Amino acid sequence: MKNSLKVERAKKNYTQQDLAELIQVSRQTINGIESGKYVPSTVLALKIARVFEIPVEEIFQLDEED
C-alpha cells in the first residue's frame, strides 16, 4: 500500500508527533505508516483522513501487488 501521508502532513505543517497526538497513536506508528512498514487499520486510516479533511483514498492507494 502506498500513501501520501508525509505530503499531507507537510501541507498542514504537522510533525509526526503532532499527527500522532491528534489521532492518539505513537509517533512511531506514524513513521511506520509513512515508511510503508505498517498498514493502518480501517479505523486509523479514517481518523487520519478526518484530520486532513480529505477522502481516505487520497491518502492511501493500493499497490498492484495488494
C-alpha positions, 0 to 999 in steps of 0.5 A: 500500500502506498500513501501520501501521508508525509505530503499531507502532513507537510501541507498542514505543517504537522510533525509526526508527533503532532499527527500522532497526538491528534489521532492518539497513536505513537509517533512511531506508528506514524513513521511506520505508516509513512515508511510503508512498514505498517498498514493502518487499520480501517479505523486509523486510516479514517481518523487520519483522513478526518484530520486532513479533511480529505477522502481516505483514498487520497491518502492511501492507494493500493499497490498492484501487488495488494 
